[in-house]
Structures are given as structure tokens and as C-alpha cells.
Amino acid sequence: MESEIIQINKVQNQQDEKDDSGIEQDNSFIYIRIAVEDHNLQKVLKFNLDDTIWSAKQKVLQVLVR
């Protein structure tokens, strides 16, 4: 009985580590999905929350040029 409770708690903790918002539990990264319908292009990029907007913009432009 105790081992079942421990296993349930482990599963719950794993589910709590990341939610559907795209922000990891440690709040240092965010995942953003970018879609360009005209070119049938979709990308998911990981950004550090400490980075500047300018560096995030540069990353997006570099990925979309490829």
C-alpha cells in the first residue's frame, strides 16, 4: 500500500514539473511556437527568460531564414 502511494506521488511530481504553458518549473526558459502560414512553416523555439528581446528576435530571424 505504501509503495503504491509513493509511486503515485512520484508520477504527480513529474507531471507538476512542466505544465501546458510552455514555461518550465524553474522559470528560466520558455517555449514559443512560431507559425508562418504563407510558407507552411512551424517552429518551436526555446528562449531563456533572462535574454533580451533583441537576442530573441535575432534567434527567430536566424531560424526562419534557414
HTML snippet that shows the backbone in 3Dmol.js (N, CA, C, O; Angstrom):
<script src="https://3Dmol.org/build/3Dmol-min.js"></script>
<div id="view" style="width:600px;height:400px;position:relative"></div>
<script>
const pdb = `
ATOM      1  N   MET A   1       0.823  -1.195   0.000  1.00  0.00           N
ATOM      2  CA  MET A   1       0.000   0.000   0.000  1.00  0.00           C
ATOM      3  C   MET A   1       0.868   1.260   0.000  1.00  0.00           C
ATOM      4  O   MET A   1       0.609   2.197  -0.756  1.00  0.00           O
ATOM      5  N   GLU A   2       1.901   1.279   0.855  1.00  0.00           N
ATOM      6  CA  GLU A   2       2.778   2.449   0.913  1.00  0.00           C
ATOM      7  C   GLU A   2       3.531   2.645  -0.389  1.00  0.00           C
ATOM      8  O   GLU A   2       3.718   3.774  -0.842  1.00  0.00           O
ATOM      9  N   SER A   3       3.969   1.532  -0.997  1.00  0.00           N
ATOM     10  CA  SER A   3       4.717   1.649  -2.255  1.00  0.00           C
ATOM     11  C   SER A   3       3.830   2.217  -3.363  1.00  0.00           C
ATOM     12  O   SER A   3       4.311   2.959  -4.220  1.00  0.00           O
ATOM     13  N   GLU A   4       2.543   1.877  -3.351  1.00  0.00           N
ATOM     14  CA  GLU A   4       1.626   2.434  -4.343  1.00  0.00           C
ATOM     15  C   GLU A   4       1.465   3.940  -4.151  1.00  0.00           C
ATOM     16  O   GLU A   4       1.421   4.688  -5.127  1.00  0.00           O
ATOM     17  N   ILE A   5       1.379   4.381  -2.915  1.00  0.00           N
ATOM     18  CA  ILE A   5       1.247   5.813  -2.623  1.00  0.00           C
ATOM     19  C   ILE A   5       2.505   6.551  -3.047  1.00  0.00           C
ATOM     20  O   ILE A   5       2.421   7.643  -3.609  1.00  0.00           O
ATOM     21  N   ILE A   6       3.666   5.973  -2.788  1.00  0.00           N
ATOM     22  CA  ILE A   6       4.929   6.598  -3.188  1.00  0.00           C
ATOM     23  C   ILE A   6       5.001   6.717  -4.702  1.00  0.00           C
ATOM     24  O   ILE A   6       5.420   7.752  -5.221  1.00  0.00           O
ATOM     25  N   GLN A   7       4.596   5.663  -5.424  1.00  0.00           N
ATOM     26  CA  GLN A   7       4.619   5.707  -6.887  1.00  0.00           C
ATOM     27  C   GLN A   7       3.656   6.765  -7.415  1.00  0.00           C
ATOM     28  O   GLN A   7       3.984   7.478  -8.363  1.00  0.00           O
ATOM     29  N   ILE A   8       2.494   6.873  -6.825  1.00  0.00           N
ATOM     30  CA  ILE A   8       1.523   7.883  -7.250  1.00  0.00           C
ATOM     31  C   ILE A   8       2.085   9.276  -7.021  1.00  0.00           C
ATOM     32  O   ILE A   8       1.925  10.155  -7.867  1.00  0.00           O
ATOM     33  N   ASN A   9       2.741   9.485  -5.889  1.00  0.00           N
ATOM     34  CA  ASN A   9       3.350  10.786  -5.607  1.00  0.00           C
ATOM     35  C   ASN A   9       4.454  11.114  -6.601  1.00  0.00           C
ATOM     36  O   ASN A   9       4.585  12.265  -7.016  1.00  0.00           O
ATOM     37  N   LYS A  10       5.252  10.120  -6.990  1.00  0.00           N
ATOM     38  CA  LYS A  10       6.319  10.346  -7.968  1.00  0.00           C
ATOM     39  C   LYS A  10       5.737  10.769  -9.311  1.00  0.00           C
ATOM     40  O   LYS A  10       6.242  11.695  -9.946  1.00  0.00           O
ATOM     41  N   VAL A  11       4.679  10.094  -9.743  1.00  0.00           N
ATOM     42  CA  VAL A  11       4.040  10.438 -11.014  1.00  0.00           C
ATOM     43  C   VAL A  11       3.467  11.846 -10.951  1.00  0.00           C
ATOM     44  O   VAL A  11       3.609  12.618 -11.899  1.00  0.00           O
ATOM     45  N   GLN A  12       2.820  12.184  -9.842  1.00  0.00           N
ATOM     46  CA  GLN A  12       2.239  13.522  -9.691  1.00  0.00           C
ATOM     47  C   GLN A  12       3.325  14.586  -9.730  1.00  0.00           C
ATOM     48  O   GLN A  12       3.137  15.630 -10.355  1.00  0.00           O
ATOM     49  N   ASN A  13       4.462  14.345  -9.074  1.00  0.00           N
ATOM     50  CA  ASN A  13       5.561  15.307  -9.080  1.00  0.00           C
ATOM     51  C   ASN A  13       6.128  15.490 -10.479  1.00  0.00           C
ATOM     52  O   ASN A  13       6.480  16.606 -10.860  1.00  0.00           O
ATOM     53  N   GLN A  14       6.221  14.413 -11.250  1.00  0.00           N
ATOM     54  CA  GLN A  14       6.721  14.514 -12.619  1.00  0.00           C
ATOM     55  C   GLN A  14       5.768  15.338 -13.476  1.00  0.00           C
ATOM     56  O   GLN A  14       6.214  16.118 -14.317  1.00  0.00           O
ATOM     57  N   GLN A  15       4.480  15.178 -13.277  1.00  0.00           N
ATOM     58  CA  GLN A  15       3.505  15.943 -14.043  1.00  0.00           C
ATOM     59  C   GLN A  15       3.528  17.408 -13.657  1.00  0.00           C
ATOM     60  O   GLN A  15       3.285  18.273 -14.498  1.00  0.00           O
ATOM     61  N   ASP A  16       3.819  17.700 -12.392  1.00  0.00           N
ATOM     62  CA  ASP A  16       3.850  19.079 -11.920  1.00  0.00           C
ATOM     63  C   ASP A  16       5.080  19.839 -12.408  1.00  0.00           C
ATOM     64  O   ASP A  16       5.070  21.069 -12.428  1.00  0.00           O
ATOM     65  N   GLU A  17       6.150  19.125 -12.806  1.00  0.00           N
ATOM     66  CA  GLU A  17       7.386  19.785 -13.207  1.00  0.00           C
ATOM     67  C   GLU A  17       7.210  20.639 -14.456  1.00  0.00           C
ATOM     68  O   GLU A  17       7.920  21.630 -14.629  1.00  0.00           O
ATOM     69  N   LYS A  18       6.287  20.273 -15.318  1.00  0.00           N
ATOM     70  CA  LYS A  18       6.073  21.057 -16.529  1.00  0.00           C
ATOM     71  C   LYS A  18       4.573  21.102 -16.807  1.00  0.00           C
ATOM     72  O   LYS A  18       3.910  20.064 -16.806  1.00  0.00           O
ATOM     73  N   ASP A  19       4.048  22.270 -17.040  1.00  0.00           N
ATOM     74  CA  ASP A  19       2.632  22.399 -17.343  1.00  0.00           C
ATOM     75  C   ASP A  19       2.457  22.758 -18.817  1.00  0.00           C
ATOM     76  O   ASP A  19       3.433  22.795 -19.567  1.00  0.00           O
ATOM     77  N   ASP A  20       1.233  23.020 -19.229  1.00  0.00           N
ATOM     78  CA  ASP A  20       0.925  23.294 -20.631  1.00  0.00           C
ATOM     79  C   ASP A  20       1.277  24.701 -21.069  1.00  0.00           C
ATOM     80  O   ASP A  20       1.122  25.028 -22.246  1.00  0.00           O
ATOM     81  N   SER A  21       1.741  25.536 -20.172  1.00  0.00           N
ATOM     82  CA  SER A  21       2.015  26.924 -20.536  1.00  0.00           C
ATOM     83  C   SER A  21       3.285  27.076 -21.353  1.00  0.00           C
ATOM     84  O   SER A  21       3.492  28.119 -21.973  1.00  0.00           O
ATOM     85  N   GLY A  22       4.149  26.055 -21.369  1.00  0.00           N
ATOM     86  CA  GLY A  22       5.405  26.155 -22.084  1.00  0.00           C
ATOM     87  C   GLY A  22       6.529  26.683 -21.225  1.00  0.00           C
ATOM     88  O   GLY A  22       7.663  26.790 -21.691  1.00  0.00           O
ATOM     89  N   ILE A  23       6.240  27.017 -19.970  1.00  0.00           N
ATOM     90  CA  ILE A  23       7.271  27.505 -19.062  1.00  0.00           C
ATOM     91  C   ILE A  23       7.674  26.362 -18.136  1.00  0.00           C
ATOM     92  O   ILE A  23       6.826  25.755 -17.482  1.00  0.00           O
ATOM     93  N   GLU A  24       8.966  26.075 -18.085  1.00  0.00           N
ATOM     94  CA  GLU A  24       9.452  25.025 -17.205  1.00  0.00           C
ATOM     95  C   GLU A  24       9.299  25.447 -15.751  1.00  0.00           C
ATOM     96  O   GLU A  24       9.173  26.633 -15.446  1.00  0.00           O
ATOM     97  N   GLN A  25       9.312  24.473 -14.867  1.00  0.00           N
ATOM     98  CA  GLN A  25       9.078  24.734 -13.449  1.00  0.00           C
ATOM     99  C   GLN A  25      10.113  25.686 -12.857  1.00  0.00           C
ATOM    100  O   GLN A  25       9.784  26.477 -11.972  1.00  0.00           O
ATOM    101  N   ASP A  26      11.359  25.625 -13.331  1.00  0.00           N
ATOM    102  CA  ASP A  26      12.382  26.501 -12.762  1.00  0.00           C
ATOM    103  C   ASP A  26      12.273  27.928 -13.292  1.00  0.00           C
ATOM    104  O   ASP A  26      13.023  28.804 -12.863  1.00  0.00           O
ATOM    105  N   ASN A  27      11.354  28.168 -14.214  1.00  0.00           N
ATOM    106  CA  ASN A  27      11.053  29.503 -14.744  1.00  0.00           C
ATOM    107  C   ASN A  27      12.240  30.190 -15.401  1.00  0.00           C
ATOM    108  O   ASN A  27      12.321  31.419 -15.388  1.00  0.00           O
ATOM    109  N   SER A  28      13.160  29.427 -15.974  1.00  0.00           N
ATOM    110  CA  SER A  28      14.299  30.048 -16.637  1.00  0.00           C
ATOM    111  C   SER A  28      14.184  29.988 -18.158  1.00  0.00           C
ATOM    112  O   SER A  28      14.903  30.702 -18.857  1.00  0.00           O
ATOM    113  N   PHE A  29      13.292  29.149 -18.677  1.00  0.00           N
ATOM    114  CA  PHE A  29      13.116  29.015 -20.118  1.00  0.00           C
ATOM    115  C   PHE A  29      11.637  29.050 -20.474  1.00  0.00           C
ATOM    116  O   PHE A  29      10.775  28.736 -19.653  1.00  0.00           O
ATOM    117  N   ILE A  30      11.364  29.434 -21.698  1.00  0.00           N
ATOM    118  CA  ILE A  30      10.003  29.402 -22.220  1.00  0.00           C
ATOM    119  C   ILE A  30      10.064  28.863 -23.645  1.00  0.00           C
ATOM    120  O   ILE A  30      10.991  29.173 -24.393  1.00  0.00           O
ATOM    121  N   TYR A  31       9.083  28.065 -24.011  1.00  0.00           N
ATOM    122  CA  TYR A  31       8.974  27.530 -25.362  1.00  0.00           C
ATOM    123  C   TYR A  31       7.881  28.310 -26.087  1.00  0.00           C
ATOM    124  O   TYR A  31       6.781  28.496 -25.566  1.00  0.00           O
ATOM    125  N   ILE A  32       8.203  28.759 -27.290  1.00  0.00           N
ATOM    126  CA  ILE A  32       7.245  29.530 -28.080  1.00  0.00           C
ATOM    127  C   ILE A  32       7.120  28.893 -29.454  1.00  0.00           C
ATOM    128  O   ILE A  32       8.119  28.613 -30.116  1.00  0.00           O
ATOM    129  N   ARG A  33       5.871  28.667 -29.878  1.00  0.00           N
ATOM    130  CA  ARG A  33       5.624  28.119 -31.211  1.00  0.00           C
ATOM    131  C   ARG A  33       5.390  29.270 -32.168  1.00  0.00           C
ATOM    132  O   ARG A  33       4.565  30.148 -31.916  1.00  0.00           O
ATOM    133  N   ILE A  34       6.129  29.256 -33.273  1.00  0.00           N
ATOM    134  CA  ILE A  34       6.015  30.298 -34.289  1.00  0.00           C
ATOM    135  C   ILE A  34       5.517  29.641 -35.570  1.00  0.00           C
ATOM    136  O   ILE A  34       6.080  28.644 -36.022  1.00  0.00           O
ATOM    137  N   ALA A  35       4.467  30.196 -36.148  1.00  0.00           N
ATOM    138  CA  ALA A  35       3.900  29.649 -37.379  1.00  0.00           C
ATOM    139  C   ALA A  35       3.823  30.740 -38.435  1.00  0.00           C
ATOM    140  O   ALA A  35       3.363  31.852 -38.174  1.00  0.00           O
ATOM    141  N   VAL A  36       4.286  30.394 -39.642  1.00  0.00           N
ATOM    142  CA  VAL A  36       4.177  31.286 -40.792  1.00  0.00           C
ATOM    143  C   VAL A  36       3.340  30.526 -41.821  1.00  0.00           C
ATOM    144  O   VAL A  36       3.851  29.685 -42.561  1.00  0.00           O
ATOM    145  N   GLU A  37       2.061  30.837 -41.852  1.00  0.00           N
ATOM    146  CA  GLU A  37       1.119  30.099 -42.690  1.00  0.00           C
ATOM    147  C   GLU A  37       1.425  30.225 -44.184  1.00  0.00           C
ATOM    148  O   GLU A  37       1.248  29.262 -44.930  1.00  0.00           O
ATOM    149  N   ASP A  38       1.878  31.393 -44.626  1.00  0.00           N
ATOM    150  CA  ASP A  38       2.152  31.605 -46.046  1.00  0.00           C
ATOM    151  C   ASP A  38       3.210  30.649 -46.579  1.00  0.00           C
ATOM    152  O   ASP A  38       3.175  30.270 -47.750  1.00  0.00           O
ATOM    153  N   HIS A  39       4.147  30.260 -45.727  1.00  0.00           N
ATOM    154  CA  HIS A  39       5.238  29.378 -46.140  1.00  0.00           C
ATOM    155  C   HIS A  39       5.101  27.975 -45.561  1.00  0.00           C
ATOM    156  O   HIS A  39       6.019  27.161 -45.664  1.00  0.00           O
ATOM    157  N   ASN A  40       3.954  27.696 -44.954  1.00  0.00           N
ATOM    158  CA  ASN A  40       3.684  26.390 -44.355  1.00  0.00           C
ATOM    159  C   ASN A  40       4.829  25.981 -43.423  1.00  0.00           C
ATOM    160  O   ASN A  40       5.384  24.890 -43.550  1.00  0.00           O
ATOM    161  N   LEU A  41       5.168  26.860 -42.496  1.00  0.00           N
ATOM    162  CA  LEU A  41       6.316  26.684 -41.619  1.00  0.00           C
ATOM    163  C   LEU A  41       5.895  26.823 -40.163  1.00  0.00           C
ATOM    164  O   LEU A  41       5.185  27.759 -39.794  1.00  0.00           O
ATOM    165  N   GLN A  42       6.344  25.875 -39.340  1.00  0.00           N
ATOM    166  CA  GLN A  42       6.108  25.942 -37.896  1.00  0.00           C
ATOM    167  C   GLN A  42       7.388  25.559 -37.174  1.00  0.00           C
ATOM    168  O   GLN A  42       8.056  24.597 -37.552  1.00  0.00           O
ATOM    169  N   LYS A  43       7.725  26.301 -36.148  1.00  0.00           N
ATOM    170  CA  LYS A  43       8.909  26.023 -35.338  1.00  0.00           C
ATOM    171  C   LYS A  43       8.562  26.237 -33.872  1.00  0.00           C
ATOM    172  O   LYS A  43       7.740  27.088 -33.535  1.00  0.00           O
ATOM    173  N   VAL A  44       9.194  25.459 -33.013  1.00  0.00           N
ATOM    174  CA  VAL A  44       9.106  25.675 -31.575  1.00  0.00           C
ATOM    175  C   VAL A  44      10.503  26.048 -31.108  1.00  0.00           C
ATOM    176  O   VAL A  44      11.453  25.286 -31.292  1.00  0.00           O
ATOM    177  N   LEU A  45      10.623  27.211 -30.508  1.00  0.00           N
ATOM    178  CA  LEU A  45      11.915  27.712 -30.066  1.00  0.00           C
ATOM    179  C   LEU A  45      11.943  27.823 -28.548  1.00  0.00           C
ATOM    180  O   LEU A  45      10.935  28.129 -27.912  1.00  0.00           O
ATOM    181  N   LYS A  46      13.110  27.568 -27.985  1.00  0.00           N
ATOM    182  CA  LYS A  46      13.316  27.664 -26.542  1.00  0.00           C
ATOM    183  C   LYS A  46      14.102  28.935 -26.263  1.00  0.00           C
ATOM    184  O   LYS A  46      15.192  29.137 -26.799  1.00  0.00           O
ATOM    185  N   PHE A  47      13.539  29.784 -25.423  1.00  0.00           N
ATOM    186  CA  PHE A  47      14.169  31.054 -25.092  1.00  0.00           C
ATOM    187  C   PHE A  47      14.491  31.108 -23.604  1.00  0.00           C
ATOM    188  O   PHE A  47      13.721  30.627 -22.772  1.00  0.00           O
ATOM    189  N   ASN A  48      15.623  31.692 -23.284  1.00  0.00           N
ATOM    190  CA  ASN A  48      16.000  31.957 -21.904  1.00  0.00           C
ATOM    191  C   ASN A  48      15.290  33.242 -21.479  1.00  0.00           C
ATOM    192  O   ASN A  48      15.355  34.247 -22.188  1.00  0.00           O
ATOM    193  N   LEU A  49      14.625  33.218 -20.350  1.00  0.00           N
ATOM    194  CA  LEU A  49      13.876  34.392 -19.902  1.00  0.00           C
ATOM    195  C   LEU A  49      14.780  35.558 -19.521  1.00  0.00           C
ATOM    196  O   LEU A  49      14.314  36.692 -19.408  1.00  0.00           O
ATOM    197  N   ASP A  50      16.058  35.291 -19.324  1.00  0.00           N
ATOM    198  CA  ASP A  50      16.999  36.359 -18.995  1.00  0.00           C
ATOM    199  C   ASP A  50      17.525  37.074 -20.233  1.00  0.00           C
ATOM    200  O   ASP A  50      18.127  38.142 -20.120  1.00  0.00           O
ATOM    201  N   ASP A  51      17.306  36.497 -21.412  1.00  0.00           N
ATOM    202  CA  ASP A  51      17.775  37.124 -22.651  1.00  0.00           C
ATOM    203  C   ASP A  51      16.963  38.375 -22.970  1.00  0.00           C
ATOM    204  O   ASP A  51      15.848  38.555 -22.481  1.00  0.00           O
ATOM    205  N   THR A  52      17.540  39.220 -23.787  1.00  0.00           N
ATOM    206  CA  THR A  52      16.837  40.435 -24.204  1.00  0.00           C
ATOM    207  C   THR A  52      15.889  40.122 -25.357  1.00  0.00           C
ATOM    208  O   THR A  52      16.009  39.085 -26.008  1.00  0.00           O
ATOM    209  N   ILE A  53      14.958  41.018 -25.597  1.00  0.00           N
ATOM    210  CA  ILE A  53      14.043  40.882 -26.728  1.00  0.00           C
ATOM    211  C   ILE A  53      14.826  40.889 -28.034  1.00  0.00           C
ATOM    212  O   ILE A  53      14.493  40.156 -28.965  1.00  0.00           O
ATOM    213  N   TRP A  54      15.856  41.709 -28.102  1.00  0.00           N
ATOM    214  CA  TRP A  54      16.661  41.811 -29.317  1.00  0.00           C
ATOM    215  C   TRP A  54      17.307  40.465 -29.645  1.00  0.00           C
ATOM    216  O   TRP A  54      17.298  40.050 -30.803  1.00  0.00           O
ATOM    217  N   SER A  55      17.863  39.782 -28.654  1.00  0.00           N
ATOM    218  CA  SER A  55      18.509  38.491 -28.913  1.00  0.00           C
ATOM    219  C   SER A  55      17.476  37.426 -29.302  1.00  0.00           C
ATOM    220  O   SER A  55      17.763  36.561 -30.129  1.00  0.00           O
ATOM    221  N   ALA A  56      16.286  37.486 -28.712  1.00  0.00           N
ATOM    222  CA  ALA A  56      15.222  36.553 -29.098  1.00  0.00           C
ATOM    223  C   ALA A  56      14.794  36.808 -30.540  1.00  0.00           C
ATOM    224  O   ALA A  56      14.567  35.866 -31.299  1.00  0.00           O
ATOM    225  N   LYS A  57      14.685  38.066 -30.911  1.00  0.00           N
ATOM    226  CA  LYS A  57      14.316  38.428 -32.284  1.00  0.00           C
ATOM    227  C   LYS A  57      15.370  37.921 -33.263  1.00  0.00           C
ATOM    228  O   LYS A  57      15.027  37.401 -34.325  1.00  0.00           O
ATOM    229  N   GLN A  58      16.633  38.064 -32.921  1.00  0.00           N
ATOM    230  CA  GLN A  58      17.714  37.584 -33.782  1.00  0.00           C
ATOM    231  C   GLN A  58      17.641  36.066 -33.954  1.00  0.00           C
ATOM    232  O   GLN A  58      17.869  35.553 -35.049  1.00  0.00           O
ATOM    233  N   LYS A  59      17.329  35.359 -32.888  1.00  0.00           N
ATOM    234  CA  LYS A  59      17.205  33.904 -32.958  1.00  0.00           C
ATOM    235  C   LYS A  59      16.062  33.503 -33.885  1.00  0.00           C
ATOM    236  O   LYS A  59      16.205  32.586 -34.692  1.00  0.00           O
ATOM    237  N   VAL A  60      14.927  34.191 -33.768  1.00  0.00           N
ATOM    238  CA  VAL A  60      13.781  33.903 -34.635  1.00  0.00           C
ATOM    239  C   VAL A  60      14.147  34.147 -36.093  1.00  0.00           C
ATOM    240  O   VAL A  60      13.848  33.319 -36.953  1.00  0.00           O
ATOM    241  N   LEU A  61      14.784  35.263 -36.375  1.00  0.00           N
ATOM    242  CA  LEU A  61      15.159  35.580 -37.754  1.00  0.00           C
ATOM    243  C   LEU A  61      16.149  34.570 -38.314  1.00  0.00           C
ATOM    244  O   LEU A  61      16.043  34.193 -39.481  1.00  0.00           O
ATOM    245  N   GLN A  62      17.103  34.127 -37.517  1.00  0.00           N
ATOM    246  CA  GLN A  62      18.074  33.136 -37.977  1.00  0.00           C
ATOM    247  C   GLN A  62      17.398  31.816 -38.320  1.00  0.00           C
ATOM    248  O   GLN A  62      17.732  31.182 -39.321  1.00  0.00           O
ATOM    249  N   VAL A  63      16.452  31.409 -37.494  1.00  0.00           N
ATOM    250  CA  VAL A  63      15.767  30.137 -37.729  1.00  0.00           C
ATOM    251  C   VAL A  63      14.865  30.223 -38.954  1.00  0.00           C
ATOM    252  O   VAL A  63      14.784  29.268 -39.727  1.00  0.00           O
ATOM    253  N   LEU A  64      14.189  31.351 -39.141  1.00  0.00           N
ATOM    254  CA  LEU A  64      13.257  31.476 -40.260  1.00  0.00           C
ATOM    255  C   LEU A  64      13.963  31.632 -41.600  1.00  0.00           C
ATOM    256  O   LEU A  64      13.384  31.313 -42.639  1.00  0.00           O
ATOM    257  N   VAL A  65      15.194  32.113 -41.598  1.00  0.00           N
ATOM    258  CA  VAL A  65      15.937  32.280 -42.848  1.00  0.00           C
ATOM    259  C   VAL A  65      16.357  30.928 -43.406  1.00  0.00           C
ATOM    260  O   VAL A  65      16.464  30.768 -44.622  1.00  0.00           O
ATOM    261  N   ARG A  66      16.596  29.963 -42.541  1.00  0.00           N
ATOM    262  CA  ARG A  66      17.051  28.633 -42.982  1.00  0.00           C
ATOM    263  C   ARG A  66      16.091  27.971 -43.867  1.00  0.00           C
ATOM    264  O   ARG A  66      16.335  26.851 -44.316  1.00  0.00           O
TER     265      ARG A  66
END
`;
const viewer = $3Dmol.createViewer("view");
viewer.addModel(pdb, "pdb");
viewer.setStyle({}, {cartoon: {color: "spectrum"}});
viewer.zoomTo();
viewer.render();
</script>
